[in-house]
Amino acid sequence: MEANRPPETQRPLSAEGSRVRFRRRITERQKTAQRLLLAAAEETYDGDLDVNWDAPLEEGRPWLPERLSTVYGTDVWESLSDEQRSDLGRRELVNVLSFSIYAESALTMLMFRDVAENTDLMDDFTRYTLKAIHEESRNSFMFTRLINKAELDVYTLSPLRARALSSLTPLIPAGATTAGVVLLAQEAVHSFARAIAADPTVQTHVRQVMRIHEIADARHLEFARLELAEALKRVGPIRRVLIGHFLAFAAARMYPMLLDSRVYTEVGLPEEAAMRAAKSGDAGVRTARAMTHAFVRFAGSRGLFRTPTEKLILRRAGVYARPVPDHPNQL
């Protein structure tokens, strides 16, 4: 019995005399946050100073690697001239940046809520969350400057979709659901940043921005995975299935939410044919998997996506348990 054990080996008790259940979890969470805070302090970059915005564009360099075009390798792609392909790459990059700004805006809403609901505003978890919010905001700032450099407008959401984003995001249930959404969105944006940063052929401004984003995101992803894993430990089987269905649907919709028909029509492509190629072509299928594969694999290893309906949702979207290349150049 606990009372018969030597004092130095007895388990700690709360002020009310009950056993402390989450002491190890809380300690590990704080230690991870502290370590990531130190790493962030050592690897701080300034989007104004560390990107040479005054440097001229480099003629002949693409804005986006051709293989990352959503219609690459399709009949639609083959119908384009070299000039149209270059213009399409520029517009697809701006579309990715626009998508990322909206995604990171949603993430910061959820992270601010975590701060507000935390019982200790002075702990390292809160400090790291605030640091992550700062870094996500810095990334969005860099993206807006890069869009300006591309001399294009942001691909904005419709007023209805923008209102839905701002009003529905805070309604996402706290805990494992929020942790899953945060990780999913971060993995999706990171998949593009990693692939572009690894390509030496793209415009230097693009590569510099993506490299800065990639470095910060490595920390964010580590913490987001820890948060999801810990949150799922406190979830019962029924709620786990409900959360799994919600996150499966979110993963299935990630790539379709990226697509914007204006990208294609602005370079002279027929909207219906281009959207069909983007959804069903090999490049589109590969991009959909790359955006979600790391999340689906990690969440699956933590007990999600085990029911037939969860698997069906993911399979119909082409994002369930299918291998994608680990090398960023092969996205």
Secondary structure, DSSP 4 states (H G I P E B T S, - for coil): -GGGS-GGGSPPB-TTSPBPSSHHHHHHHHHHHHHHHHHHHHT---TTTSS-TTSPPPTT--SS-GGGSTTTTSHHHHTS-HHHHHHHHHHHHHHHHHHHHHHHHHHHHHHHHHHHH-S-TTSHHHHHHHHHHHHHHHHHHHHHHHHHHTT----PPPHHHHHHHHHHGGGSPTTHHHHHHHHHHHHHHHHHHHHHHT-TTS-HHHHHHHHHHHHHHHHHHHHHHHHHHHHHHT--HHHHHHHHHHHHHHHHHHHHHH--HHHHHTTT--HHHHHHHHHHSHHHHHHHHHHHHHHHHHHHHTT-S-SHHHHHHHHHTT-SS----SSGGG-
